[in-house]
Each structure stands twice: as structure tokens, then as C-alpha cells.
Amino acid sequence: MAEIFFPSCKAKAAFPKSSQKLAAYIKRRYNVDPIGCCKLNNSKLTKDDTAIILCLNCARVISANAEYKNIQYLWEIIDQDADFIFPDYQGQQMALQDCHLAKGQKNVQDAVRSLMTKMNIQIVELEKKRDNADHCASYEIVGYHRERPLTEEEQRVYFYNRYQDVETDWIVSYCKYCNDGVNLSGKKGKHILELLFPEE
């Protein structure tokens, strides 16, 4: 039995310094090294292993392995770590964009909210939240389930319209694509990984 850490290729590329800090934390706290890409390495998992992940798409890839179901989200691990030192965002208001890929995963939704609270963030809930969230920006950015991908200008218009009525400047997500969509809107997107392990 082993714990296997999948660091998310997309997160590593988008948030390199935060990802390095995360890997150092996992190594120091749990003596677990990152294994690499979920698509290339999920077949190495045995039924007794536990996959530690932060990416909802990684979870979907790993869950497709019929022999393997033991998944633990990084957000839960940090939330349960009594020794973790949380950054203090001094009561700043930030909206939270749930990803529809987290539908039915109350443990993930709760852990993210708990982490934001522990970082002294005042959470502003969107109207469509938790299991009612109907959105993952990968559909618009990559073009999943569309006859053709949106152009860059169409993406900017789409996300501007989606987020223009959100009252906060900052919108937090726990999906890399959702964060990309927020940034295309003109709002300031922050992935929760960036908040927990600031790059500066």
C-alpha cells in the first residue's frame, strides 16, 4: 500500500512556483514524491494505493481505471493538517467558482471553503454553486462538446458576460480551466493552489 501524488501537469505549467512549494510540502510532511502525469502513470496504481490529487480532470482519468478507486484530494489533506501555516488574506472578499466536475463531491466543496476561511477570506457565493454549478471553462476554452472551439475573442466575450455581475474583483477556483475563464473575463482569477502557496 502506498500514497501516490499526481501533481497535475496543467497546474505545474500554470503555477510553477506554487507547484514546487506544494511538492516540497508533500515531501516534507508525508515523504511522498510526485509521480507525474495521470494519463501515463495511473496504470501503475494498485488497488491498495491511494492517489493524492488536486485536479478534477486527474480524478476523472484515474477513476476510469476500473481496478482503482482510492482517491484523496490535496485540499482535504491540507484542511486536516493542524500544523499547516495558512497565509492571511485579511478578510478580503473573494467569490468562489465551483466546477461542475466536482458535482456530488461534497468533501471537495467543503474542504475548499474551509481552506478559504482558514486563510481569512470572506467567501462570496455565486448563485450557481456546489452541485448546481453548471460550468467548467474547459468546454469553452478547449471546445469540448462544441461543433467548433470558440475563438479567443468569442471566449473573452463569453466569460465577460458570465462574470460581469460578480461583485468581487477576485474569483477563486479549484479548477485550472475555470481559473483561465475568470482571467479571460477581466476579473482577477486565483486558483486555490496559488492562495495556499503564494508564488511571490
Long-range contacts (C-beta under 8 A, 24 or more apart in sequence): 1-48, 1-49, 1-50, 2-46, 2-48, 2-49, 2-50, 3-30, 3-32, 3-49, 3-50, 3-52, 4-32, 4-35, 4-41, 4-44, 4-45, 4-49, 4-50, 4-51, 4-52, 5-32, 5-33, 5-34, 5-35, 5-51, 5-52, 5-53, 6-34, 6-35, 6-36, 6-37, 6-38, 6-41, 6-42, 6-51, 6-52, 6-53, 6-55, 6-58, 6-62, 7-34, 7-36, 7-54, 8-38, 8-53, 8-54, 8-55, 8-58, 8-176, 9-36, 9-37, 9-38, 10-55, 10-57, 10-176, 10-177, 11-54, 11-55, 11-176, 11-191, 11-193, 14-176, 14-179, 14-180, 14-191, 15-191, 15-193, 15-194, 15-199, 16-199, 17-197, 17-199, 18-191, 18-193, 18-194, 18-196, 18-197, 18-198, 18-199, 19-193, 19-197, 21-197, 22-54, 22-74, 22-193, 22-196, 22-197, 25-197, 26-52, 26-74, 29-81, 29-83, 30-77, 38-62, 42-68, 52-77, 54-174, 54-193, 55-175, 55-176, 56-99, 56-101, 56-102, 56-108, 56-136, 56-174, 56-175, 57-101, 57-138, 59-101, 60-101, 73-107, 73-108, 73-111, 75-108, 75-111, 75-112, 75-115, 75-174, 75-192, 76-107, 76-108, 76-111, 78-111, 78-115, 78-196, 79-111, 79-114, 79-115, 79-118, 86-115, 86-118, 86-119, 86-120, 86-196, 87-119, 87-195, 87-196, 87-198, 88-119, 88-120, 89-119, 89-120, 89-121, 89-195, 90-120, 91-120, 91-121, 91-122, 92-120, 92-121, 92-122, 92-170, 93-121, 93-122, 93-124, 93-167, 93-168, 93-170, 94-121, 94-122, 94-123, 94-124, 94-168, 94-170, 94-171, 94-172, 94-190, 95-123, 95-124, 95-125, 95-126, 95-166, 95-167, 95-168, 95-170, 95-171, 95-172, 96-123, 96-124, 96-125, 96-126, 96-129, 96-171, 96-172, 96-173, 97-126, 97-133, 97-135, 97-171, 97-172, 97-173, 97-175, 97-178, 97-182, 98-126, 98-128, 98-129, 98-130, 98-133, 99-133, 99-135, 99-136, 99-173, 99-174, 99-175, 99-177, 99-178, 100-133, 100-134, 100-135, 100-136, 101-136, 101-175, 102-133, 102-174, 102-175, 103-131, 103-133, 104-131, 106-130, 108-174, 112-174, 112-192, 115-192, 115-195, 115-196, 116-172, 116-192, 116-195, 119-195, 119-196, 121-172, 121-195, 124-166, 124-167, 124-168, 126-166, 135-162, 135-178, 135-181, 136-175, 136-177, 136-178, 137-175, 137-177, 137-178, 137-179, 137-180, 137-181, 137-182, 137-184, 138-175, 138-177, 140-181, 141-177, 141-180, 141-181, 141-184, 142-177, 155-181, 155-184, 156-184, 156-185, 158-184, 159-184, 159-185, 160-184, 160-185, 160-186, 163-187
